[in-house]
Each structure stands twice: as C-alpha cells, then as structure tokens.
Amino acid sequence: MSAQDRLTDALYGLGWGTVKKLPEPVAVRLGRTIADLTWKQRGKGVLRLESNYARVVPDATPERLAELSRAGMRSYLRYWMESFRLPAWSAERVKGGFDVKDVHYLTDGLDAGNGVILALPHLANWDLAGAWVTTKLETPFTTVAERLKPETLYDRFVAYREGLGMEVLPHSGGTAFGTLARRLRDGGLVCLVADRDLSASGVEVEFFGDTARMPAGPALLAQQTGALLLPVTLWYDDSPVMKGRVHPPIEVPETGTRAEKTSVMTQALADAFATGIAEHPEDWHMLQRLWLADLEPRPSDARDGERP
C-alpha cells in the first residue's frame, strides 16, 4: 500500500471514529467549514462540479455558478458528516431523518412480491435513504459498491453499509448481476446509484441537452426478473430532515429488442433524474466528468471512486 493510500484510509478511519462522537451542531459546523475551505481552493473537483452545474442551469451567470458550487460543496460535506455519524444514530433518529413522498410505489411493489429496483442519482444522502428503508420499513436490500483503492478503504465502506442493514456486492467480478436477479426473483429489494457509467456497456442517454452514459443494469434487471423499476430523487432543505420522492414506475416497453427496451427505459430513468437534479442542483454531488463531450479516452475514466 502506498503512503497516499495509507493516508486516505487513515483519514476515513478518523472520520468514522471521531466525527460520529461529535455533538451534531459541531459536526454541522465542521462540515460547512471544510466545504468552504475546499471551495475556496478551486481544485479540480470544485471546477468540475461547477462545469456540470453549467449544463444543468445553462443560463446561470458566473456568479450564480459560483454560488451553486459553494452550496454544492456544503451539501456534499453534509452527506459525509451524516454518513460518518449514521452508525451512531438511534433507530428513531434514522426514522425521523428522512421524509419521502409517494413511498406507496415502493411499499405496494414490495407487497406484490415481484421484487423492486430503486435507482438513484448522486443526490443528497443515498446512504441515509437506505438506512431509513432498513429501519423504518424494516426491509433489507442489496446494493453494489465500486471497488475502491486501497482495498482497506473498500472494506470500510462495505462494513459501514452492512452495519446499516444493506447487503453489499462488489461491482467487479461478474457475479453481481446474477445475485441481484436472484434477490429480485425472491421478491426482494435492490437499490442502485445509476446516473454515471463510463464502461463500454453504458447506455447513451440525452441528459440536459447532451449525451451521457448511464448503466444498463436497472433496465436489464427489470426486464429479466419482472421487478418494478422506480426512480428516486433526494434533496436537502433548511431543516435537518432530508427529503425525497419515489417516482412512478418505469414500464418495460411491449415491443422492441432487449437493447431497444433497455435504451428506452434508461432514458426514462435519466429524465426522472433530470427532474430532481434541476429542482435541486446544489444537492447533485457530481464532481466527475459525465457527459461524453467532456471525456478524454483514458483508462482511468473507467473507475469512479467515492472519495471526496
């Protein structure tokens, strides 16, 4: 393990070991301070965030984009502060920490027994939403995690999410899809973050007026298993309670090849994501390149870690 990898792992360990012990107001102030300092440094992540917001809000002035990127970094650090503290939250705190509209789409789908796929973009705190599902709805689910470097950091993320009641599968290795399909055929729940895919299997979609790639997995799983596919969008407001919405189901087209059906369904997902992102752009934590026009063909683009 390199010195940088050891430092990265140590910093995350410090976050989970220390931040969760802080009083909540102190953690909130700490997150905002780190966000503002990072924003003022104008590093690559902040500049990329601002560039992505320029596509979401095309008529924004430079001053407005700067305001958005500052708010975006504050939202991003709120995600991290909450995530570091989630293992120490009581069940009641988790249940009261998320308010979601139209959750009946999810509960009705689970009651039907055919399995449900929740697909989310990188909005607000998807880990908190997951903890709410396992705690409030008392429903376990399966998800997929990108393999991070160093391996010890990946292990930390897996242990963290498993501690919140999630079954976590590695993205690499080729077995995740089959396991997800089995869980769905058994009437289970699968949750996938699905707004960015740089692999060769990504589906091209129109997203805020230009072409991006999103993963085919949610649409393929719905086709193969008969599970319900539900987009979910999340956002923060001025309260400590995160908000969310479960969107209406995305239907499998009656005609077309598998690839054509997958394309139509993934575009419908992208449209639902765009609705939520346009309403709350500052809560979209996309600090990487997404649109094909912004990408350079280099091998490192195939990996999208979760580091801030």
N, C-alpha and C positions, 0 to 999 in steps of 0.2 A: 504494500500500500504506500502510495506517495505521501509526501509531507502535506500536500494540499488536501488529499483525500482524508488523512487523519484529522486535519484541522476542521474540515467540513463536517465530518462525523462528530467530532467533539462539540462543535457549535450547536448542532441539532440536539445532541445529548444534553447540553446545557439548557437549551430551550425547554425541552420536555421535563428536565429535572428541576429547573428553577422557576420558570415563568408560571407554571401551574400553581406554585406556592404563593405567588404574589396576590395581594388584595386586587379585586377586579378593577377598581379605578386606577390603581398603579399600573396594571398591565395595559389598560387602555391608553394611558398617557405615554407609556414606554413605546407601544406600537406606533402611536402617532409621531413621536419624536424620531424614531428610526425611519419612518416613512418620509418625513420632511427632509431629513438629512440625506437620504438616498436620492430623493427627487432633486435636491439642490445640486448634487454631484453630476447630474445629467449623463449618467452612464448609458451603456448600450440598451439595457432593459427598459429604462425610462424613455429613451428616444424611440425604441420600437413600440412601446405602449402608445406613445403619442402619435406615431405614424399610423398605428392600427385605428386609433380613435378618429384620425382624419378621414378614414374611409367610412366609419360609422356615422360621423357628423360632418359631411363634406362641405357644408357652408360655414363651419366654425372658423373664427379668426385665430391667428397665432396665440392671442391672449386667452381665448376660450379653450384652445387645445392645452395650453399650459395649466389652466385651472383644472381641466379634466384629468390630465396626467397626475397632478398632485392629489386630487381626490381619488384617483385610481390606485395610487401607491398607498394611500391611507386605508382604502378598502382592502387592498392586498395584505397589508400588515395586520389589519383586523382579523382577516382569515387566519394568519399564522398565530396571532396571540390566542384566538379562540381555540385553534387546533392544539396548541401546546397545553391549554388548560382543560380541554374536553375530558381527558381521563380522570380529572379530579371533580368534575361536575356531578352533582347528585342527579338521580333519575328525574326528580321534579324540575330541576334547573334545565335539563335537556328537553323535557316535555314542554316547558314554557318558553324555550328559546327559539321556537320556530312556529310560524303561523302560515299555513298553506291553504290556498284557495282550490276549490274543486278537487279535493282529495278523494271524492267519491269515485272518480275514474279509476284510481288505484285500488281502493277497497272493493269496489264492485268487481274489478278484474280479478283480484285475488279470490273473491268468493266464488267466481265462476269456475275456478280450478284449472284454467288452461295456461297459467303462467303469465307473468307481466315483465316487460322490459322497460325500465326507466332510463331515458337518455338525456344527459345534461350537458350544457356548455360549461366553460370555466367561469361561472358566475358566483359571486359571494362565497359561501362556505358549504360545499357539497358534502364534506365530512360531517358537519352538524346536521344536515338534512338526513344523512344516512343514520346517524345516531338517533335521531328522532324516530325514524322508521322502526329501528330495532327496539326502541324503548317505549314510545307512545303506542305504536301499532303492534308491538311485540311480534314483529315479523323479521326473521333473519333474511339475509340476502347474500348474493355472490357478486363480486366485482373483480376487476382486473387491474393490476398495478404494473406500471413500466418498471423494468429492472434498472435501478439506479447504480451509479458508481460513487463511492465504494460499495461493495456488497453489504458491509455492515450498516450503511445508511438504508439500503433497501430493506434489510431485516428490521430496522427500527420502524419503518413505515408499515410493514406487514404486521408487526406486533402491536403497533398503535391501533391500526384499523381492526385487527382481530379482537383487540380489547374493547372496541366499541360494538362488537357483535357481528362483524362482517366476515364472510369467507373470502379470502384474497387469493387470486390465482396470478401467477406470473404471466406477463404478456408474451414473453418469448417461450419457445419450446414446442409450440404447435399443438398443445393439448387443451388449451383454454377453451376454444370454441366448442369442442365436444363436451366438456364438463358443463359449460353454460347451457348447452342444448339439453343435457340430461336434467339439469335443475329445473328448467322451464317445463319440460315434459312431465315432470313430477308435480307441476303446479306451483313452482317456486318463483322467487323474485330475483331479477338480475338488474343491477344498476351500472351504467357505463357513462363515463365522461367522453363525449363524442363530437367535439367541434374542431378537432385537428387531427389529420392523418397525412403524414408525408411519405408513406410507404407506396410501393407500386400498386397495391390493392385498393388504395383510396379512391373514393368516388368523387368525380368532379361535380361541383355544385356552383350555382350563382349565389354569391353572398355579398350583399351590399354593393351590387353593381359590377363585380368582377369574379373571376374564377378562383375557387379554393378547393381543397380536397378534404373530405370527411370520411370517417371509417364506414365500411360496408357492413360491419358486424351486426349492428342493431336490426337493420332491414333483413339481412340474411337469416338471423335467428328467428325473427317473426315469421318469415316465410316457411322455414323448415319445421318449426315447432307449433305454429298456430297461436303463439303467445301474443298478448296485447302489447303494442308499442306505444309508449306515452312519452312525449317530450315534457321536460320540466325546466322551468326557469326560476331563478332565485334573485333576490336583491336585498340590500340594506336600506333602512331609512334612518331617522334620527333616534330611534329607540334601540334598546339592547336586543330586541327580538328581530331575527331575520324573517323576511317574508318570502313567499314562494307561490308558484302556480303550477298545477298539473294541467297540461293542455289536452284537448280531445285526442282520441286515438288516431294513429296513422294507419289507414287501411291498406291491406295488400291489394294491388290492382288485380282485376279479374282476368286481364289478358296481358300478353307480352312474355318475353323470355325472362329468365331469372335475372339477368343483368339489367334488362329494361325495368323490371319491377323494382329492383334494388336502387336504380337511379332515381326513379320517381319518388320512392319512399325517403331516400336520403335527402333529396331536395326539399321534401315536405318538412323533414327534421330541421334542415338549415333555415327554412322560412320561419319555423316556430322559434328557433334560437334567435334569429334576427329580430323578431318582435320583442323578445325580452331584453336583448342587448341594446336595442335602440331606445327602449324606455329607461334603461339604467346603464348607460355605457361605462360609467365610472366603476361599476362593480364587475366588469368583464376583465379578468386578470390574464390577458393575453400579451405576455412580454416576449413572445417569439414571433417569428415570421409565419404567416398563414397563407396569404394569397400567392398564387403561383407566380405572379409578376414580381413579387418581392424575393423569390427564392433564387439562390445560386446552387447549381448542381454540384454539391459536395457531400461526401459520405456522412459527415456529422449531422446533416439535416434529418437523418433517419431516426435520431434519438431525441426525445423530448423529456428531459428530466423534470422533477418537481421542485428543484431548488429555487429559492427566491433570489 
